[in-house]
């Protein structure tokens, strides 16, 4: 499962690079105007040279090339091997938790994969792609069907949605500006669908606390003060998965 996690981590790196181009969050690369999910082959972001099959092996290729592109010698961001290893560890932990290859294991791996993808895209672009939220929704519905808790799941989703929309309008009214985005609201409601409404307080508490800590960290280091909420919601969801 660890190796599978590494491979999916590599896939996640590729998606978090491609999705912002496909959705026009970022203007396209001049040399590659029509970037798709699988086309063109992965390339070096600096020299645009396609990567060899060998360079696609997670982590090891990074170590062997000592973190530099073979062609232009530009350093490759440490985030690539970092997310490969992170996903490797998380997939292994999910396997230890469920102790079998079954449907629940697959659903939980999809949850973790998509949460980290959302976190990365939201952190860079302050946007949560609707397609990813739809994957969450579908994933949550499947889990509830599997556990025979469909009614509870749907109820959890709508209670959470109602509460969060009320909070949003209230804070928007008090602060006279956009407090948090629709992407965040739907993401949290999807987590309620997945984990049940009784875990909503945990999700809200952990994500707000982690968001506040991150805000003050950024403020102290004189970085940009706006924070994306997605990564903190993702953190609370992954945490919850392992303590339930
Ligand atoms: Zn290069």
Boltz pocket constraint, residues with backbone or C-beta under 6 A from the ligand:
constraints:
  - pocket:
      binder: B
      contacts: [[A, 44], [A, 45], [A, 46], [A, 47], [A, 48], [A, 49], [A, 69], [A, 70], [A, 71], [A, 72], [A, 73], [A, 74]]
      max_distance: 6.0
